[in-house]
Amino acid sequence: MTHTKETEHANRAPEPEFTSIEICAGAGGQAVGLHQAGFGHLALVEIDRHAVETLELNINDHEVWTWERAHCDVLLADVKEFDPHKDLIKGADLLKGRDLDLLAGGVPCPPFSHAGKQLGKDDERDLFPRMLDLVAAVRPRAVMIENVRGIMDPKFANYRDLIMARLQGGTYAGDDGQPVHERGIGYTVSKWDVLEASDFGVPQLRPRAILVAFRDDVIKDLKYEWPSATHEEPISVADSLEPSMRARFAPYFEGVHAEKAQQAFDRWLEKARKRDAELKGKGGGIAPTLVGGSKKHGGADLGPSRAKAAWKQLGISGMGVANDMKTCAKKESEGRDLFGPDGPMLTVRQAAIIQGFPPEWDFAGGKTAQYRQVGNAFPPPVAKAVGKSIIEVLRAARERDQKKG
């Protein structure tokens, strides 16, 4: 297909009812979920080159992203320098022609993470102020900001007050302890609370703090409904990984490794199912929180010692990330990847299953770069649930305004 035909095809794709721009897009976890909810993306902004390659790879490859091929700018950019009114090319006319429906972003979590120093607003990586500047500049109908649960800790109460005051007006304590009054920029914070990923079919303990706000003229007489759990019982690691684990072991069920492979697979499945049975009614046999780590540290593994111990109880070695099936066969790394004493290691694809990515979503870069993208992602099913809850208000507001018009 020529480029012209591709463009024509993309232009014929049905226009989404709602549009969004996302900053700190990473490998697309939030973008996937919001897209599934019904948003068409005008821009995805990300500073990591590998993550940008991942976004481009998938948008160019998948039929469901046809509209974005023509209208979405995937920008390798520092969000501090991102100017939506100047940097958009494909989405520029749509941004000028109508209100943006949603500005979303998973702003960096290290300033508030329990695993870090929790410097909060004193951390140079804190991008909440930049997000608020963009809200003021673009004036979207809705705002969604995702972060780690740590931001809800008591020590950050004053910082949360500051953020809410900037959005909707109010008072917070300044650095000198004196009250600071903000007029706000015309938004109402409808909810700022924690959602647990395992309540939405993600086989992982991954609490996320989500702020949802609406422009005052949108929410005025409407009520926002926080997403309710889609799953009464969590999906276990045993159930979510069994098909892919069986596929990884299958080539070794015959031949020189047959006995070892069968024993290793059975051992993993038995351990994972046993752990699930032990924890029935207490959260089930779900995975500990996946972590992507930082570029400053070495190769990828499944997190700190407590996380590795939790993985070991699920029959999985957390000491590294396995090669994919093809590379494993080529390098003959099955001894490390599959037959280790603590159980098989996860592949990047299996980590993506633990995060709730759809099976067709691919990742760019080497194994460590891919794993970091997955580990740092926002689970798509959670983003989808929040996106749908936002759309309910946007749709109700539009219907209300059309009746009055």
C-alpha positions as CSV (number, residue, x, y, z in Angstrom):
1,M,0.0,0.0,0.0
2,T,1.5,3.4,-0.9
3,H,1.7,6.2,1.6
4,T,-1.0,8.1,-0.3
5,K,-3.4,5.2,-0.1
6,E,-2.6,4.7,3.6
7,T,-3.4,8.4,4.3
8,E,-6.6,8.2,2.3
9,H,-7.6,5.0,4.3
10,A,-6.8,6.8,7.6
11,N,-8.8,9.8,6.6
12,R,-11.8,7.6,6.0
13,A,-11.6,6.1,9.4
14,P,-14.6,7.1,11.6
15,E,-13.8,10.2,13.6
16,P,-13.9,9.4,17.4
17,E,-16.5,11.1,19.4
18,F,-13.9,12.4,21.9
19,T,-10.3,13.5,21.6
20,S,-7.4,13.5,24.0
21,I,-3.8,14.5,24.3
22,E,-1.5,12.5,26.6
23,I,1.8,13.6,28.1
24,C,4.3,11.2,29.7
25,A,2.7,8.5,27.5
26,G,5.4,5.9,28.0
27,A,4.9,2.6,26.1
28,G,1.2,3.3,25.7
29,G,-0.6,1.6,28.7
30,Q,-2.8,4.6,29.4
31,A,-3.1,5.4,25.6
32,V,-4.4,1.9,24.9
33,G,-6.9,2.0,27.7
34,L,-8.2,5.5,26.8
35,H,-8.4,4.4,23.2
36,Q,-10.5,1.3,24.2
37,A,-12.7,3.6,26.2
38,G,-13.5,5.8,23.1
39,F,-10.9,8.5,22.9
40,G,-9.0,9.4,19.7
41,H,-5.5,10.7,20.5
42,L,-4.3,14.0,18.9
43,A,-0.9,13.7,20.5
44,L,1.2,11.3,22.6
45,V,4.2,13.0,24.2
46,E,7.1,11.0,25.6
47,I,10.8,11.7,26.3
48,D,12.1,8.1,26.1
49,R,13.1,7.2,22.6
50,H,12.3,3.4,22.9
51,A,8.8,4.2,24.2
52,V,8.2,6.6,21.3
53,E,9.3,3.8,18.9
54,T,6.9,1.5,20.6
55,L,4.0,4.0,20.1
56,E,4.9,4.5,16.5
57,L,5.3,0.8,15.8
58,N,1.8,0.0,17.1
59,I,-0.1,3.0,15.6
60,N,1.4,2.2,12.2
61,D,0.7,-1.5,12.5
62,H,-2.8,-1.9,13.9
63,E,-6.2,-1.4,12.1
64,V,-7.8,0.0,15.3
65,W,-5.3,2.8,15.3
66,T,-6.1,3.9,11.6
67,W,-7.5,7.2,12.6
68,E,-4.5,8.1,14.8
69,R,-2.2,7.3,11.8
70,A,-3.6,10.4,10.1
71,H,-4.4,12.6,13.1
72,C,-2.0,11.8,16.0
73,D,1.4,13.3,16.5
74,V,3.7,11.0,18.4
75,L,6.3,13.4,19.8
76,L,9.7,12.6,21.2
77,A,9.8,15.6,23.5
78,D,10.5,16.9,27.0
79,V,7.0,17.8,28.3
80,K,8.5,20.9,29.9
81,E,9.0,22.2,26.4
82,F,5.9,20.8,24.8
83,D,3.6,23.5,23.3
84,P,0.4,21.9,22.0
85,H,-0.5,25.0,19.9
86,K,2.9,24.9,18.1
87,D,4.1,21.3,18.2
88,L,1.0,19.5,16.7
89,I,1.0,19.0,13.0
90,K,-1.4,16.1,12.2
91,G,-3.8,17.1,15.0
92,A,-3.4,20.9,14.8
93,D,-6.6,21.7,12.9
94,L,-8.7,19.5,15.2
95,L,-7.2,21.1,18.3
96,K,-8.0,24.6,16.8
97,G,-11.4,23.6,15.6
98,R,-13.0,22.2,18.8
99,D,-12.4,21.8,22.5
100,L,-10.0,19.1,23.5
101,D,-12.0,16.6,25.5
102,L,-9.3,15.2,27.7
103,L,-5.7,16.1,28.7
104,A,-4.2,13.0,30.4
105,G,-0.9,12.1,31.8
106,G,0.9,9.6,34.1
107,V,3.3,12.2,35.5
108,P,6.5,10.7,36.9
109,C,6.1,8.8,40.1
110,P,9.6,8.9,41.7
111,P,8.9,12.1,43.7
112,F,6.1,10.3,45.6
113,S,7.1,6.6,45.4
114,H,7.5,4.6,48.5
115,A,10.6,3.1,46.8
116,G,12.2,6.5,46.5
117,K,13.1,9.4,48.8
118,Q,9.6,11.0,48.5
119,L,10.9,14.5,47.9
120,G,7.5,15.4,46.4
121,K,7.4,18.9,45.0
122,D,11.1,19.4,45.8
123,D,12.0,16.6,43.3
124,E,13.1,18.0,39.9
125,R,11.1,15.2,38.2
126,D,7.8,16.5,39.6
127,L,5.7,17.4,36.6
128,F,2.5,18.3,38.3
129,P,3.2,22.0,37.8
130,R,3.8,21.5,34.1
131,M,0.6,19.5,33.8
132,L,-1.4,22.3,35.4
133,D,0.3,24.9,33.0
134,L,-0.9,22.8,30.1
135,V,-4.4,22.5,31.5
136,A,-4.5,26.3,31.7
137,A,-3.1,26.7,28.2
138,V,-5.3,24.1,26.4
139,R,-8.5,24.2,28.6
140,P,-9.6,20.7,28.0
141,R,-13.1,19.6,29.1
142,A,-11.6,17.0,31.4
143,V,-8.3,16.2,33.1
144,M,-6.9,12.9,34.2
145,I,-3.6,12.6,36.1
146,E,-2.2,9.3,37.2
147,N,0.5,8.7,39.9
148,V,1.6,6.2,42.5
149,R,-0.4,5.6,45.7
150,G,2.4,7.4,47.6
151,I,1.0,10.8,46.6
152,M,-2.0,10.1,48.8
153,D,0.2,9.8,51.9
154,P,-0.4,12.3,54.8
155,K,3.0,13.9,54.2
156,F,1.8,15.1,50.8
157,A,-1.6,16.5,52.0
158,N,-0.5,20.1,51.6
159,Y,0.9,19.4,48.1
160,R,-2.5,17.9,47.1
161,D,-4.2,21.0,48.5
162,L,-1.9,23.1,46.4
163,I,-2.7,21.1,43.2
164,M,-6.5,21.2,43.9
165,A,-6.3,25.0,44.8
166,R,-4.6,25.7,41.4
167,L,-7.3,23.8,39.6
168,Q,-10.5,24.9,41.5
169,G,-9.5,27.7,43.9
170,G,-8.8,27.3,47.5
171,T,-6.1,27.6,50.2
172,Y,-2.9,25.7,51.0
173,A,0.0,26.3,53.3
174,G,3.0,28.0,51.7
175,D,6.7,27.1,52.3
176,D,6.6,29.6,55.3
177,G,3.5,27.9,56.7
178,Q,1.3,30.9,55.9
179,P,-2.0,30.3,54.0
180,V,-1.8,30.9,50.3
181,H,-5.0,31.7,48.4
182,E,-5.5,30.6,44.8
183,R,-8.3,31.7,42.5
184,G,-8.1,28.5,40.4
185,I,-8.4,28.1,36.7
186,G,-12.0,27.1,36.4
187,Y,-11.9,23.3,37.1
188,T,-13.6,21.1,39.6
189,V,-11.7,18.1,41.0
190,S,-14.4,15.5,41.0
191,K,-12.3,12.7,42.5
192,W,-8.7,12.0,43.6
193,D,-8.4,8.5,45.0
194,V,-6.7,5.1,44.6
195,L,-7.8,2.4,42.2
196,E,-6.4,-1.2,42.6
197,A,-5.5,-2.8,39.2
198,S,-6.5,-6.3,40.4
199,D,-10.2,-5.0,40.7
200,F,-10.1,-4.5,36.9
201,G,-8.8,-7.9,35.8
202,V,-5.1,-7.1,36.0
203,P,-3.3,-10.1,37.7
204,Q,-1.1,-7.7,39.8
205,L,-1.1,-5.7,43.0
206,R,-0.8,-2.2,41.5
207,P,-2.6,0.6,43.3
208,R,-2.7,3.9,41.4
209,A,-3.8,7.3,42.5
210,I,-6.0,9.0,39.9
211,L,-7.1,12.6,39.8
212,V,-10.2,13.4,37.6
213,A,-11.2,17.0,37.1
214,F,-13.7,18.7,34.8
215,R,-14.0,22.3,33.5
216,D,-16.6,24.0,35.6
217,D,-19.0,24.6,32.6
218,V,-18.9,20.9,31.8
219,I,-19.5,19.4,35.2
220,K,-21.8,22.2,36.6
221,D,-25.0,20.3,37.3
222,L,-23.7,16.7,36.6
223,K,-22.3,14.1,39.0
224,Y,-19.2,12.1,38.2
225,E,-19.3,8.4,39.1
226,W,-15.9,6.8,40.1
227,P,-15.3,3.5,38.3
228,S,-16.5,0.4,40.1
229,A,-14.6,-2.9,40.0
230,T,-15.1,-5.0,36.9
231,H,-13.9,-8.2,38.7
232,E,-15.2,-9.5,42.0
233,E,-12.3,-12.0,42.2
234,P,-8.8,-11.2,41.0
235,I,-7.4,-13.1,38.0
236,S,-4.5,-15.1,39.2
237,V,-1.0,-15.4,37.8
238,A,-1.6,-19.1,37.3
239,D,-4.6,-18.5,35.1
240,S,-3.2,-15.5,33.2
241,L,0.2,-17.0,32.4
242,E,-0.6,-20.7,31.9
243,P,-1.2,-20.5,28.1
244,S,2.0,-18.5,27.5
245,M,4.0,-20.6,29.9
246,R,2.8,-23.8,28.3
247,A,3.8,-22.4,24.9
248,R,7.3,-21.6,26.1
249,F,7.9,-25.1,27.6
250,A,6.2,-27.0,24.7
251,P,9.2,-27.1,22.4
252,Y,11.2,-28.9,25.1
253,F,8.6,-31.5,26.0
254,E,10.2,-33.8,23.5
255,G,13.9,-34.5,23.0
256,V,16.9,-34.2,25.4
257,H,15.1,-31.8,27.8
258,A,11.8,-33.6,27.9
259,E,11.8,-34.9,31.4
260,K,13.3,-31.7,32.9
261,A,10.9,-29.5,30.9
262,Q,7.8,-31.4,32.0
263,Q,8.9,-31.4,35.6
264,A,9.7,-27.7,35.6
265,F,6.4,-26.8,34.0
266,D,4.4,-28.9,36.4
267,R,6.3,-27.5,39.3
268,W,5.6,-24.0,38.2
269,L,1.9,-24.6,37.7
270,E,1.4,-26.5,40.9
271,K,3.2,-23.7,42.9
272,A,1.2,-20.9,41.3
273,R,-2.1,-22.7,41.8
274,K,-1.3,-23.5,45.4
275,R,-0.5,-19.9,46.1
276,D,-3.7,-18.8,44.5
277,A,-5.7,-21.3,46.6
278,E,-3.9,-20.1,49.8
279,L,-4.9,-16.5,49.1
280,K,-8.5,-17.1,48.0
281,G,-10.6,-14.3,49.4
282,K,-7.5,-12.4,50.5
283,G,-6.6,-11.0,47.1
284,G,-5.8,-14.2,45.2
285,G,-2.5,-15.4,43.7
286,I,-1.7,-12.1,41.9
287,A,1.7,-10.8,41.1
288,P,3.5,-8.2,43.2
289,T,3.9,-4.7,41.6
290,L,6.0,-4.8,38.5
291,V,8.7,-2.1,38.5
292,G,10.5,-0.8,35.5
293,G,13.6,0.4,37.4
294,S,15.6,3.4,36.3
295,K,18.2,4.0,33.5
296,K,20.8,4.6,36.2
297,H,20.8,1.0,37.3
298,G,21.8,-2.2,35.4
299,G,19.8,-4.9,33.8
300,A,16.1,-5.6,34.4
301,D,14.8,-7.8,37.1
302,L,11.4,-8.2,39.0
303,G,12.1,-5.6,41.7
304,P,13.4,-5.5,45.3
305,S,14.0,-8.5,47.5
306,R,10.4,-8.6,48.9
307,A,9.0,-8.6,45.3
308,K,11.4,-11.4,44.3
309,A,10.3,-13.4,47.3
310,A,6.6,-13.0,46.3
311,W,7.4,-14.1,42.8
312,K,9.2,-17.2,44.1
313,Q,6.0,-18.2,46.0
314,L,4.3,-18.0,42.6
315,G,7.0,-20.4,41.1
316,I,8.8,-17.7,39.2
317,S,12.4,-16.5,39.4
318,G,12.6,-12.7,39.7
319,M,16.3,-12.6,39.2
320,G,16.1,-11.4,35.6
321,V,14.0,-11.3,32.5
322,A,13.9,-14.3,30.1
323,N,14.7,-14.2,26.4
324,D,11.7,-14.5,24.1
325,M,11.0,-18.0,22.7
326,K,12.9,-17.5,19.5
327,T,16.0,-16.0,21.2
328,C,15.9,-18.7,23.9
329,A,16.0,-21.4,21.2
330,K,18.8,-19.6,19.3
331,K,21.0,-18.9,22.3
332,E,20.0,-22.2,24.0
333,S,19.3,-20.2,27.2
334,E,16.6,-22.6,28.5
335,G,18.7,-23.5,31.5
336,R,18.5,-19.9,32.7
337,D,15.1,-18.9,31.3
338,L,13.0,-22.0,32.1
339,F,14.7,-24.6,34.2
340,G,16.2,-22.6,37.0
341,P,15.8,-23.8,40.6
342,D,13.4,-20.9,41.5
343,G,11.3,-21.5,38.4
344,P,11.1,-19.9,35.0
345,M,11.8,-16.2,34.5
346,L,9.2,-14.0,32.8
347,T,9.6,-12.9,29.2
348,V,8.7,-9.3,28.3
349,R,5.5,-10.5,26.7
350,Q,4.5,-12.3,30.0
351,A,5.3,-9.1,31.9
352,A,3.0,-7.3,29.5
353,I,0.2,-9.8,30.3
354,I,0.7,-9.1,34.0
355,Q,0.2,-5.3,33.1
356,G,-2.9,-6.0,31.1
357,F,-1.6,-5.0,27.7
358,P,-3.5,-6.6,24.7
359,P,-1.5,-9.5,23.1
360,E,-1.0,-7.6,19.8
361,W,0.8,-4.6,21.5
362,D,4.5,-4.9,20.6
363,F,7.5,-3.2,22.3
364,A,10.6,-1.6,20.6
365,G,14.2,-1.7,21.8
366,G,16.3,-4.4,23.4
367,K,15.1,-6.7,26.1
368,T,16.0,-4.4,29.1
369,A,14.5,-1.3,27.3
370,Q,11.3,-3.3,26.5
371,Y,11.0,-4.6,30.1
372,R,11.4,-1.1,31.5
373,Q,8.6,0.2,29.3
374,V,6.3,-2.6,30.5
375,G,7.3,-2.3,34.2
376,N,6.6,1.5,34.2
377,A,3.3,1.3,32.4
378,F,-0.2,2.2,33.6
379,P,-2.4,-1.0,33.1
380,P,-4.7,-0.4,30.1
381,P,-7.8,-2.0,31.8
382,V,-7.6,0.6,34.6
383,A,-7.2,3.5,32.1
384,K,-10.1,2.1,30.1
385,A,-12.4,2.1,33.2
386,V,-11.4,5.7,34.1
387,G,-11.8,6.8,30.5
388,K,-15.3,5.4,30.3
389,S,-16.3,7.1,33.5
390,I,-15.0,10.4,32.1
391,I,-16.9,9.9,28.8
392,E,-20.2,9.4,30.7
393,V,-19.9,13.0,32.0
394,L,-18.6,14.4,28.7
395,R,-21.5,12.8,26.8
396,A,-24.1,13.9,29.4
397,A,-22.7,17.5,29.2
398,R,-22.9,17.6,25.5
399,E,-26.5,16.3,25.4
400,R,-27.4,18.9,28.0
401,D,-25.8,21.7,26.1
402,Q,-27.4,20.6,22.8
403,K,-30.8,20.7,24.4
404,K,-30.2,24.2,25.6
405,G,-28.8,25.3,22.3
